[in-house]
Amino acid sequence: MNTTNPCLLFTGRHYHLAASRWGRRLLSLHVAFERGLWRLLVAGDDVAKRSFDIVASSLALVAISPLWALIALLIKLEDGGPVIFTQTRVGKHGREFRMYKFRSMRPDAEQRLRELLARNQHRAGVTFKLKDDPRITRVGRWLRKFSFDELPQFYNVLIGDMSLVGPRPPVPREVALYSLADRRRLAIKPGITCIWQISGRAQIDFHGQVELDVSYIETRSFWTDLRILCRTVPAVLSGTGAY
């Protein structure tokens, strides 16, 4: 019975090839082929993801247009302020972009943030979450419960700033507090939903969010995205963990 390790035979074959000039060229071609095949597989998955993002976000923007009009009317009727809230967020590799949301807070919310930081319920202090945030309007509380305030981000997906699935985009103030390990979540394009959005939403602290985001980045695929999207619908409609 032959007990020679196949890996050693494989290594030995390559060693003998490397002993000659033509053998080294052959090995270089083999490595280049393997590298090109890997890049093609990765690029193919990225192309499928981007294509799906464009089609799905376009359909969503058309489908939600009646709801969009209703939400805009309710926001205007409550306080007369702007309907859309625009904020600078940090995307892939630290690139900043303008993210859009339905306004769910009072117009002076950003100015009042500093006085509320001491009441932050996320202990790490990187992200800010306050269950009974006094800045949230009555309409805004309803929008946030079902994540309707995030609907304008389908436009961000359409123009390529975001993806349907990916880590949520942080604000620059949060990124300034990131450790090197935390910055791993900036390795890919941010998304509207991801694993922690279907696993507890605001109830998960920052470090838990990072762990789930990194887990997604390391195992992501087109089919994983589809599973997350399917689980997002019931998670959003239940309103669990949203505030």
Buried (B, 14 or more C-beta within 10 A) or exposed (E): EEEEEEEEEEEEEEEEBEEEEEBEEBEEEEEEEEEEEEEEEEEEBBEBBBEBBBEBBBEBBEEBEEEBEEBBEBBBEBBEBEBEBEEEBBBBEEEBBEBBBBBBBBBEBEEEBEEBEEEBBBEBEBBBBBEEBEBBBEBBBBBBBBBBBBBBBBBBBBEBBBBBBBBBBBBEEBBEEBEEEBBBBBBBBBBBBBBBBBBBBBBBBBBBBBBBBBEBBEEBEBEEBEEBBEBBEEBBEEBBBBB
